Structures are given as C-alpha cells and as structure tokens.
C-alpha cells in the first residue's frame, strides 16, 4: 500500500537543516496533525493514503484481502478476480468506542463494518449488505469455517432498477428465517419504514456505531436515526454465545471494512466507499 509519510519526514528534515527556529517548526507540525474534535473524535483515515490500515494478514473465508484504494478522498473496496475478498483493518485495536463515518455503496455489494475483529475475521458486524435479500444497519457476528454465527435482521431490502440497471427505489420484506428475528433479540429496533425514510439512495449516508462493554452493547444510527440496540450481555439469540465470542475476540480488536468473497456475492465492478472515518474512545 502506498505510504506518503516518507516525503513528509524528508520535508521536516530539510526544514530543520535549514536552521529554522524550533518554534516555527513546532507550529507547522501542530497545524498538520490530526487533532480531536470538540466531541473527542479523531480521524483514522487521512483521505489520501491507507496509512494506519492493513488487509488481513492470513487467508480467511472471504479471501486474501480484496482490492482497497483511495479515490476522491474515500476508501474504496472491491473484489479481485475470481471473487477474492477480505478485510481492510485498522492497525490499532479498539475496545469501547464510538465510530462515525459516511458510506456510499454501489448496489449489489455485500460488505460490513467489523468491530473487535481478529485476524481470522471473527467479529461483531454491522451489516452493509446492499443487495436483494440484504440489510444495512443491523447486527450479526462473523465466524470461521462452518461455525454458527448470530444473525439479527428483522427485514431484508430489495431493489427496483431502471432500464439502465441503476437503483431507483427500495422495498422491504420480513426476513423469512425464523432464527433471524424475534423482538427480544434487541433492546430496540427501528421499523422497515423508518429505515426506508432514513436511507438516501445514491448519496453518502452517515453511520454511527457505539460499542461499549465486556459483552458489547452495540447501537447503530443511520443519518441520525437510531436503528438497532444490541446488548451482548443479555441477547437471547439462540446462535449467540457471549462467552465464546469473548474468548475469541478478547476485550478489543481492530475496526475493519469487508469485501465479501465469492462471485455471487458481489456485482462485477461494484465498490463500497467509506469516508470521514472518525473514532472516539470511551
């Protein structure tokens, strides 16, 4: 991955060698650093490079990494040939935090925001399954091999395309799998109509995720509308084992974006996009 930090260090060295005052150099460095916002959020994507991020270091069920680039100030992810996918992970691990970002997925992608991720791809996940029978904003776990994983999604989305194959509108239907939804799985769940009103087709959408606790409580918002509130300490979803997840993930792990593996899971040439990625530790 391209790293633009070396030219910057070279510039700093030339400034020092030119004999500029230390105070002037200090002012330049401080002006260039990422500083926390008033609310305490720090940017973890500089808008130009993938510095501070890496793809999965070992092959996982989705592949060896996928293709990740920076385009127009956004991280973009897509499959490599033959359906090869994977994860783009932060170098830093996060335990209790709030994440804010903007996303703009093409229709026909299967992605997600991974929380407390390990190198095998096991994690808590916020769905970004932007395709027929998909869902955006609700919560699951990710597992390895044939292990069971938790699925929580009260409804699926379906797209209507125009003659040019562009997404024009969305509808929803309840998820048909009995294990996918019972009202007591979550402390709170928005309705399908609330999601449809909040989501903006073809535009950037704001996603907010709060993850706190030993058995994490994960809350999601889309465009400031609360979507799901999951309590990892009490959720009775039958395929969720809180102690098993704690043993696999520990108390913290990287934040990651996913490109799902498999040619059937991703429209050819489609991309997921992420920008303004900011984190506040709690």
C-alpha positions in Angstrom: 0.0 0.0 0.0 1.2 3.5 -0.8 2.6 5.3 2.2 3.2 9.1 1.8 4.7 9.6 5.2 8.4 9.4 4.0 8.2 12.6 1.8 6.7 14.4 4.8 9.6 13.3 7.0 12.0 14.4 4.4 10.5 17.8 4.3 10.7 18.2 8.0 14.3 17.2 8.0 15.1 19.8 5.4 13.3 22.5 7.5 15.5 21.6 10.5 18.7 21.5 8.4 17.8 25.0 7.0 18.1 26.3 10.6 14.5 27.4 11.0 13.5 28.2 14.6 12.2 25.3 16.6 9.0 27.2 17.5 8.2 27.7 13.8 8.7 24.0 13.2 6.5 23.2 16.1 3.7 25.4 14.9 4.0 23.7 11.4 3.8 20.2 12.9 0.8 21.0 15.2 -1.1 22.6 12.3 -0.6 19.4 10.3 -1.6 16.8 13.0 -5.0 15.3 13.3 -6.5 16.8 16.4 -9.6 15.6 18.3 -12.8 17.4 17.5 -14.7 19.2 20.2 -16.6 16.0 20.8 -13.4 14.0 21.1 -13.4 12.2 17.7 -10.1 11.5 15.9 -9.8 10.8 12.2 -8.4 7.4 11.5 -8.3 7.9 7.7 -6.3 10.8 6.2 -8.3 10.9 3.0 -5.2 10.3 0.9 -3.5 7.0 1.8 -4.2 3.8 3.6 -1.6 4.5 6.3 -2.8 3.0 9.6 -4.7 0.2 7.8 -3.8 -3.3 6.6 -5.5 -6.1 4.8 -6.0 -9.5 6.6 -2.5 -11.0 7.1 -3.7 -14.5 6.6 -6.3 -16.0 4.2 -9.8 -16.1 5.6 -13.1 -17.4 4.3 -13.6 -14.4 2.1 -10.1 -14.4 0.6 -6.7 -12.9 0.9 -7.7 -9.2 1.2 -9.6 -7.8 -1.8 -8.7 -4.6 -3.6 -8.6 -1.4 -1.5 -7.7 2.0 -2.8 -8.2 5.7 -2.0 -10.3 7.6 -4.6 -11.6 11.1 -4.3 -11.0 11.2 -0.6 -12.7 7.9 0.1 -11.6 4.3 0.8 -13.0 2.1 -1.9 -13.2 -1.7 -1.7 -14.0 -4.3 -4.4 -13.4 -7.9 -5.2 -10.3 -9.0 -7.1 -10.6 -11.6 -9.9 -12.4 -14.9 -9.1 -14.3 -13.4 -6.2 -11.4 -12.8 -3.9 -12.4 -10.6 -1.0 -11.2 -9.9 2.5 -10.9 -7.2 5.1 -9.2 -3.8 5.5 -8.4 -3.4 9.2 -7.1 -0.7 11.4 -3.6 -1.2 12.8 -4.9 0.0 16.1 -7.2 -2.1 18.3 -10.4 -0.6 19.8 -12.5 -1.8 22.7 -15.0 0.8 23.9 -15.6 3.4 21.3 -17.9 5.4 19.1 -17.4 5.3 15.3 -18.7 7.8 12.8 -18.3 7.6 9.1 -20.0 8.1 5.8 -20.7 5.3 3.3 -21.8 5.1 -0.3 -22.1 1.5 -1.5 -22.9 0.5 -5.1 -26.0 -1.6 -5.4 -25.1 -5.3 -5.4 -22.3 -5.4 -2.8 -22.0 -7.5 0.3 -20.0 -5.6 2.9 -19.9 -4.7 6.6 -18.4 -2.7 9.4 -16.5 -5.2 11.6 -16.0 -4.5 15.3 -13.4 -6.0 17.7 -12.1 -8.1 14.7 -9.4 -10.8 14.9 -7.1 -11.9 12.1 -9.4 -14.8 11.3 -12.2 -12.5 10.5 -14.3 -13.3 13.6 -16.0 -10.2 14.9 -19.2 -8.4 15.7 -20.6 -6.9 12.4 -22.9 -4.1 11.3 -24.4 -5.2 8.1 -23.8 -3.3 4.9 -25.4 -6.0 2.7 -26.6 -3.7 -0.1 -28.3 -6.1 -2.4 -31.6 -8.1 -2.8 -32.2 -10.0 0.4 -29.7 -7.7 2.2 -29.8 -5.4 5.2 -27.9 -2.3 6.3 -27.5 -1.2 9.9 -28.5 -4.3 11.9 -26.1 -6.7 13.7 -24.5 -10.1 13.4 -21.4 -11.9 14.3 -18.9 -13.3 11.8 -17.5 -16.8 12.2 -14.8 -19.0 10.7 -15.4 -22.2 8.7 -18.8 -23.8 9.3 -19.2 -22.3 12.8 -22.7 -20.9 13.6 -23.0 -17.2 13.7 -25.5 -14.8 15.1 -28.0 -13.2 12.7 -30.2 -10.4 13.7 -32.2 -8.7 11.0 -36.0 -8.1 11.1 -36.3 -7.4 7.4 -34.5 -7.6 4.1 -34.2 -5.0 1.4 -35.0 -5.4 -2.3 -34.1 -3.0 -5.1 -36.0 -1.8 -8.2 -33.8 -0.9 -11.1 -34.4 1.3 -14.1 -33.7 0.3 -17.7 -30.1 1.3 -17.3 -29.7 -1.1 -14.4 -29.5 1.8 -11.9 -31.2 1.5 -8.5 -34.2 3.7 -8.3 -36.1 2.6 -5.2 -36.1 0.1 -2.4 -38.7 -2.1 -0.7 -38.5 -4.4 2.3 -39.9 -7.8 3.4 -39.5 -9.6 6.8 -36.6 -11.9 6.9 -38.1 -15.4 6.3 -35.7 -17.3 8.5 -37.2 -17.9 12.0 -33.8 -17.6 13.7 -33.1 -14.2 12.2 -35.6 -12.2 14.2 -37.5 -12.2 17.5 -38.4 -8.8 19.1 -36.4 -9.6 22.2 -33.2 -10.1 20.3 -32.6 -6.3 20.6 -33.3 -3.7 23.2 -34.5 -1.5 20.3 -35.2 -2.0 16.6 -36.4 0.6 14.1 -39.1 -0.3 11.7 -38.5 -1.1 8.0 -40.4 2.1 7.1 -38.1 4.2 9.4 -35.1 2.7 7.6 -36.5 3.4 4.2 -37.1 7.1 5.2 -33.6 7.5 6.6 -31.6 5.9 3.8 -30.6 8.0 0.8 -30.3 6.2 -2.5 -27.2 7.2 -4.5 -25.9 9.6 -1.8 -23.5 9.5 1.1 -25.1 8.2 4.3 -23.9 8.8 7.8 -23.4 5.7 10.0 -22.8 6.0 13.7 -21.9 2.9 15.8 -21.4 2.8 19.6 -19.6 -0.3 21.0 -19.2 -0.5 24.8 -18.8 -3.2 27.4 -17.2 -6.6 28.2 -20.0 -8.3 26.3 -20.6 -5.4 24.0 -23.6 -3.3 23.7 -23.7 -2.1 20.1 -26.0 0.7 19.0 -26.3 1.9 15.4 -27.7 5.0 13.8 -28.2 5.9 10.1 -28.4 9.6 9.3 -29.1 10.3 13.0 -32.0 7.8 13.1 -31.5 5.0 15.7 -31.7 1.6 14.0 -30.6 -1.1 16.4 -29.5 -1.5 20.0 -28.0 -4.9 20.8 -27.0 -6.0 24.3 -24.3 -8.6 24.2 -24.7 -9.5 27.8 -28.4 -10.4 27.6 -29.5 -11.1 24.0 -31.2 -14.5 23.7 -30.5 -15.0 20.0 -30.0 -18.8 20.0 -26.8 -18.9 17.9 -25.1 -16.3 20.1 -22.7 -17.5 22.7 -21.4 -14.4 24.6 -18.5 -16.3 26.4 -17.3 -17.9 23.2 -17.2 -14.6 21.5 -15.3 -13.0 24.4 -12.8 -15.9 24.3 -12.2 -15.5 20.6 -12.1 -11.7 20.5 -11.0 -10.5 23.9 -11.8 -7.0 25.0 -10.7 -5.1 21.9 -9.7 -5.5 18.3 -9.4 -3.6 15.0 -12.2 -1.9 13.2 -12.5 -3.3 9.7 -14.4 -3.0 6.4 -15.3 -6.1 4.4 -15.4 -7.2 0.8 -17.4 -10.4 0.8 -15.8 -13.3 -1.1 -17.5 -15.3 -3.8 -18.6 -14.1 -7.3 -22.3 -14.5 -6.4 -21.9 -12.1 -3.5 -20.7 -9.1 -5.4 -21.8 -7.4 -8.7 -18.9 -7.2 -11.1 -17.1 -3.9 -10.9 -19.1 -2.7 -7.9 -17.5 -0.9 -5.0 -18.1 0.0 -1.4 -17.0 3.5 -0.3 -16.1 5.0 3.1 -15.0 8.5 4.1 -14.8 10.8 7.1 -13.9 7.8 9.3 -13.6 9.0 13.0 -13.3 7.3 16.3 -13.8 8.4 19.9 -12.6 6.0 22.6 -14.8 5.7 25.6 
